[in-house]
Structures are given as structure tokens and as C-alpha cells.
Amino acid sequence: MSAATGQKLFDLLPALYRVKDAQIAASQKLTMGPLQSLLALLEEQLAVVAEDMDQLYDDQFIETCAPWVIPYIGDLIGYQSVNGVAAAVASPRAEVANTISLRRRKGTVLVLEQLARDVTGWGAHAVEFFKVLADTQYLNHIRLFNHYAPNLRGWEPRAYMNTGFDQTAHTVDVRRIAIERGRYNIQNIGIFLWSLTAYPLTMSPAVPVASTNNQCFRFSSLGNDMPLFNTPVTQGSQITALARPVNVADILLRRVLCRDLAQATPVYYGAGNSLALYLDNFKTPVDTTSIQVCDLSGDDGSWNNVPTAASGYSVAIDPELGRIALPPPAAGTTHTVEASLYYGFNGDMGGGEYSRAATFAASPEQPVIRVPGDYPTIDAALTALGGDGVVEITDSGHYFEPAGLNIAVNSGGLIELRAADGFRPTLSLGAEITLTGGSDSEFALNGLVVAYAPPAAAPPLPPPLIHVPAPNKLSELSLTHCTLVPGLTLKPYGGPVYPGSPAVLAEPSGLAVVANKSILGALWINGQSTANLTDSIVDAGDASEPAYIATLDSLTDIPQPGGALTIEGCTVIGKVYVSLLSLASNCIFWSHLSESDETAPLWAVRRQEGCVRFSYLPAGAITPRRFECVQEGPGIPKPAFFSLRYGDPGYSKLFAHTDDSIRRGADDGGEMGAFHFLLAPLRETDLLVRMREYLPVGLEFGIFYET
């Protein structure tokens, strides 16, 4: 307690008492006299009372109240708490504060749309279905733009038919919208959601369809067809107008881009927008007048509408297929094509230009070599680094290592090969990445997309992308926010080239393989090693191929069980043979047996140890003890996936109509599988709570997923 604590009361006393008290303090060599000490104690308690009175005043307002008061203020105004998964509703204080302003607009379609957007964190659009009913209109309220027959001279009615932006008239639908069967009726409100996210890819080189072709390219760094997405234009914190197609993340349609290029100020095309194309190392995007948007479908070598030298266009683009076509180059010249674009995916997984800095494994003291800043190639940077440190790639370019990479980690050291925060490079390998290390050594891969690029004379058996040979003392292999392409590489029209081939082959015992937020091909892990997988996808490329084993018997091709596995919040596509399933939680194991198989699609050798909980299991699975699992069988619901092909925007994403035993079957009420961490069902539950709170009496609503 300081001497000034009780000074205010003490100064109010007559000087006689203050002098006498000071004399007593001096005689006893005290900081304060007994009277001043007593008043200090009194003033301390008075300060507590005063502070409590101030807080009581502050507690009358949501902006300044104590956290424990928030539920009571919310109860006074009828606020209903939600899970708060989305960032916009993660703060109960802000939610309660915003409730009053929303109540003033209760029942309006703008409020319903804003609630859907804020509560889910996805693109949203609210539709009053009575406005698009094909019925006799009341003469006092004529809807001039609601024609019984659509105007077929324009392309918009057909392009947006049966979507959230459908403006064509429909006959009445008497089925209930609440169970998502009916739509068009007077009392119905539709809430349309776009749950996929548009992820950026900046200055990424386009890939020619063949090494000898300098006219046809694909936007995808893996050389496969890939639809482009538009980045949504924000509506602001308070919605003042209903969403339009430009406000939600969706596939960029050909006609939409074509119309945009004709505008004086394009919304979709240009630097900083959804798409920008750069030719021959120019730093400014190709001019809009030089671009033709067209259908470039067709087999490689015979695409439709490839521009000729006399066409007058510098480039042709097909955003729905992700293709680029150029006029024939002049003799002795070649074209280079780069693009800044957006692609669609369900969550922050597998690498991307989202924030990953918190997951970097290296310490700040370790040396960092940057590519291409310090060295032009990854192999040269690793050679210069030695056996300890970081190689960081500082762009979203395409790197090719025809001889693979040989990486040796010092004893007690760590080598991290990573993409810098905000970038997503692609590494193509002509041979494997070979990892060796001394005792207590670690190798970490973060933020890269790694694929196999077969040489002209391809080997009879492709190598794994990452190979840890034996003998070896490497203690840990860490894979974070990276993609080891399932099936090693992709076909031009999608699908794996080498289904069942291992992405990781770990031969030594004692190695720990750790993966988080990654997309991986098949894992072949030594039976004496371990693997710990979280929020990831393991895809053998085919549900009948082995996704997790140790190796295949050289004579019988019978898989040998892989090392002890701990797996949480993952989707596994393919068969799993494991010595010990230590823990499987909130997972989906999607596999089936081929005609020649005589074993189970999921088989744990040691069944007296381990646990499988809140997971979906294939028929005939042999596992340790189970808790609240769903096993495939007659009459048992199955996961309904948008796609099981890597490269599709809806890869491994569950349909909303998947049975609740799976979609809400995780331990926290979320969905099983790799996207459990998004908690999509809880977002939907929050939306249901808010809609019932703000929907006018007599109306019904339904939720419809556009992506």
C-alpha cells in the first residue's frame, strides 16, 4: 500500500492531528502514523465500493458491462445464444449489441440475408418466393418485371434458372419448404448459401497441354481442367441491398466474364479482381479488348474455338473449364502465360495463400534461404543450406526438379521446406524426395503442392513422392497445410494417373509421421513406426486401393499392416491395414474390397488396444472397441460426397442431405470427416435459431446450398 493511498482523507483532518501523527511515525521510524494508516485502510475500502458503483453503472450498457452480465442483458431483450462458429457472431457482446438494431428491421428480407451471411460466414442470398410466382397479379401492386414467360433473347434467365438468382416465373408449389421439398409459394422464404470459399492464386504459371504445344494452356498448376471462381465483392457490415452474383463465391461463367470484359470498368477481370492474365512476362494484364471468352471444350489436340493468327484476339479463355488458347506464335518464339485467379475449395487445407505462419516449425534463430530470391531452384537452396535450417519459397510459381531432391538432416537438426505465408507454389518431381537424417532429426513440409511429373521414358513403377529409406535415424516427418497429390499426378480431365501408388514410403522403424490440414496420397508406413493425422484427407485414388499400409508382399501383393495410427477428423479413401489403431475419432473410412480381396477394408491387427469413436466404418471392418460409430450395412445411411476426385471444388465435401448420424455424428455435433473443423452443421443450427427468431409470423423458410 502506498503512502498516497489514504492521503485524501488524512489531508482533511485538522493540522494538529496530522502533526501529532507525524511525530509518532518519526519516533517509531514508520512510513505512516497510526491515524494515517487507519484512514488508508478506510479509503481502500471506500475505493472498492466506488469502483463497484461505477461498474454497476457500466453494467447497464452492453458496450461496457462485465462479461457475466452479457447473458442477462441478452435475456432482457430475448436474445438467443448460438454456437458462434462464424467470426461475425463469435462475440456474444457484439451479437447482443446488434440485436436491437436488427429487431427494428425484423421481418425484412435484408435482415434475413444479413443474418444468414453473418451466422454462417458463407455467401448468402434471401429470396421471397412470392415475387417469382406465375399467378394473376393484384392490380394495385403490379410486378412489372415478373413475366409469365421468360425473355429468351437474354442468357440470364437460363443461366440462373433454379438458383438463388432465378427471376423466371414458376407455378405454385404446395410442398413444404421447411423440409426442402417445395419452394415457390406465397408464404415461403428461401435462404441460399454458397459454402465453398474462393481461394486466390497469384501470378501462377499456366501449364501447356503438351511440351510441344505453345497454343493451349490450363490455369491449374497440375495441368487438369479446373473451374475458376469469382472473389465475392463485399456488401459491407450492414446489408443495404440484396446480394447479386458478384457478391457470392461461385464458378465464373463464360457469359458473365464475357459481359464483364465489355464494360468500361470490369468487376471480374483485372489486377486485384477475380482474374488477370499476363502474357510473355508483361507486368500488366492483357487488355480486355484482346480477350475472347469462348467454349474451349474438346480433347487435347482438338479444342474448339482455338484462335487463329487472323482472329484479332491475343488470347481465348474458358473460365468454366480453366483453359487458355493463344494464336500460333511467330516462328522461333514461344509464349509464357501467368494468371492471378481464384479457385474453389471447402476449407483451409492442402496449402493456399491463406495465413499459415503460426504453423511454421522452424525457430527464428535458424537460417533461412529464399527461393527464388537467393537461389533459383529448391535443390540449389537445400544444398547451400546444409543439414539444418529453412528453405522458403516466396511466390506461387511452378518448380520442377527432374532428379528429385536428396535431403539429409543433421543430428538434432530440423530442415523445413515451406511456402512463405501468402503463397502456394507447386513442386513437380521427376524422381522422389529422399529423406535421411541423424538421431533426433526432423523434416517439415509446409504449404506446398507436390506432384509427380513423369519423364518421357517413364519408369515401369512410379516412385513415391517422399521416400524415407532404411536404415535411417530421422525421427519425425511433418506434413502441414500441404498436398501430396493423390495418385501422384492428375489426368488432364481429372482423376489420378497412378491410383494406389504411395505418396509417402517410410521404411525405417521409429519414425513419427505427423500430418495436419493436408491432402495426402496413400501412406506406406513401417509397422514399427507411427502416424498421427489430424484434419486431413488420405486418398489412395480409388476406394479399393490401399490407403494406409506398410508395404505389399512382393510375391502375393498382400498388404502388410502399417505402423500404429492415431487419426482425428480425417477422411480416408481406400483400405486401411494397421498394426494398432490407437485412436480414430470423427473420421470417415470410405473403402470397399475388390473382387480378389479376402481381407477386410479396415483391419487393425491388435484389437485389445485402441478405440474407434464417432466414426463411419466400412462393412466388415475389424477394429478395437467402438463407441457411437456408424458401420456400412443394409439400410444404414452412407456419406454423400459432392466428389471423391481430387481437383474438384467439392472434393470430399458432404452434401447437406447426408444423414444426421454422419453429418452431425461427431463428438461435438459436427460432421464426421476431414472438414469436421469447419463445424458446418453447427453453423446451420445457428442459422435455424436466428431465422425462427426473426421470421414474420405465418411465413416458412428453407435452406438451400448452391455449393
HELIX and SHEET records of a PDB file:
HELIX    1   1 GLN A    7  ASP A   11  1                                   5    
HELIX    2   2 ALA A   15  SER A   27  1                                  13    
HELIX    3   3 PRO A   34  ASP A   58  1                                  25    
HELIX    4   4 PRO A   67  VAL A   69  5                                   3    
HELIX    5   5 ILE A   70  LEU A   76  1                                   7    
HELIX    6   6 ALA A   87  VAL A   89  5                                   3    
HELIX    7   7 PRO A   92  ARG A  104  1                                  13    
HELIX    8   8 VAL A  109  THR A  120  1                                  12    
HELIX    9   9 PHE A  129  VAL A  132  5                                   4    
HELIX   10  10 GLU A  156  ALA A  159  1                                   4    
HELIX   11  11 PRO A  245  ASN A  247  5                                   3    
HELIX   12  12 ARG A  254  LEU A  261  1                                   8    
HELIX   13  13 THR A  288  SER A  290  5                                   3    
HELIX   14  14 ALA A  357  THR A  359  5                                   3    
HELIX   15  15 ILE A  378  LEU A  385  1                                   8    
HELIX   16  16 ASP A  660  ARG A  663  1                                   4    
HELIX   17  17 HIS A  676  LEU A  678  5                                   3    
HELIX   18  18 ALA A  680  TYR A  694  1                                  15    
SHEET    1   A 3 GLY A 123  GLU A 128  0                                        
SHEET    2   A 3 ASN A 188  TRP A 194 -1                                        
SHEET    3   A 3 GLU A 700  TYR A 705  1                                        
SHEET    1   B 3 THR A 197  PRO A 205  0                                        
SHEET    2   B 3 VAL A 337  PHE A 345 -1                                        
SHEET    3   B 3 ALA A 276  LEU A 279 -1                                        
SHEET    1   C 5 VAL A 207  PRO A 208  0                                        
SHEET    2   C 5 CYS A 216  ARG A 218 -1                                        
SHEET    3   C 5 ARG A 323  ALA A 325 -1                                        
SHEET    4   C 5 VAL A 315  ASP A 318 -1                                        
SHEET    5   C 5 ILE A 291  VAL A 293  1                                        
SHEET    1   D15 VAL A 368  VAL A 371  0                                        
SHEET    2   D15 GLY A 389  ILE A 393  1                                        
SHEET    3   D15 LEU A 414  ALA A 419  1                                        
SHEET    4   D15 SER A 441  ASN A 446  1                                        
SHEET    5   D15 LEU A 474  THR A 480  1                                        
SHEET    6   D15 ALA A 512  ASN A 516  1                                        
SHEET    7   D15 THR A 530  THR A 534  1                                        
SHEET    8   D15 ALA A 564  GLU A 568  1                                        
SHEET    9   D15 LYS A 575  SER A 585  1                                        
SHEET   10   D15 PRO A 546  ILE A 549  1                                        
SHEET   11   D15 ALA A 522  ILE A 525  1                                        
SHEET   12   D15 PRO A 502  ALA A 506  1                                        
SHEET   13   D15 ILE A 466  VAL A 468  1                                        
SHEET   14   D15 ILE A 433  GLY A 437  1                                        
SHEET   15   D15 LEU A 405  VAL A 409  1                                        
SHEET    1   E10 VAL A 368  VAL A 371  0                                        
SHEET    2   E10 GLY A 389  ILE A 393  1                                        
SHEET    3   E10 LEU A 414  ALA A 419  1                                        
SHEET    4   E10 SER A 441  ASN A 446  1                                        
SHEET    5   E10 LEU A 474  THR A 480  1                                        
SHEET    6   E10 ALA A 512  ASN A 516  1                                        
SHEET    7   E10 THR A 530  THR A 534  1                                        
SHEET    8   E10 ALA A 564  GLU A 568  1                                        
SHEET    9   E10 LYS A 575  SER A 585  1                                        
SHEET   10   E10 LEU A 602  ARG A 606  1                                        
SHEET    1   F11 VAL A 368  VAL A 371  0                                        
SHEET    2   F11 GLY A 389  ILE A 393  1                                        
SHEET    3   F11 LEU A 414  ALA A 419  1                                        
SHEET    4   F11 SER A 441  ASN A 446  1                                        
SHEET    5   F11 LEU A 474  THR A 480  1                                        
SHEET    6   F11 ALA A 512  ASN A 516  1                                        
SHEET    7   F11 THR A 530  THR A 534  1                                        
SHEET    8   F11 ALA A 564  GLU A 568  1                                        
SHEET    9   F11 LYS A 575  SER A 585  1                                        
SHEET   10   F11 CYS A 611  ARG A 613  1                                        
SHEET   11   F11 ARG A 626  PHE A 627  1                                        
SHEET    1   G 4 HIS A 398  GLU A 401  0                                        
SHEET    2   G 4 THR A 426  LEU A 429  1                                        
SHEET    3   G 4 VAL A 449  TYR A 452  1                                        
SHEET    4   G 4 THR A 483  LEU A 484  1                                        
SHEET    1   H 4 ILE A 519  LEU A 520  0                                        
SHEET    2   H 4 ILE A 537  ASP A 539  1                                        
SHEET    3   H 4 THR A 571  ILE A 573  1                                        
SHEET    4   H 4 ILE A 588  TRP A 590  1                                        
SHEET    1   I 2 THR A 551  LEU A 552  0                                        
SHEET    2   I 2 PRO A 559  GLN A 560 -1                                        
SHEET    1   J 2 TYR A 616  LEU A 617  0                                        
SHEET    2   J 2 VAL A 630  GLN A 631  1                                        
END                                                                             
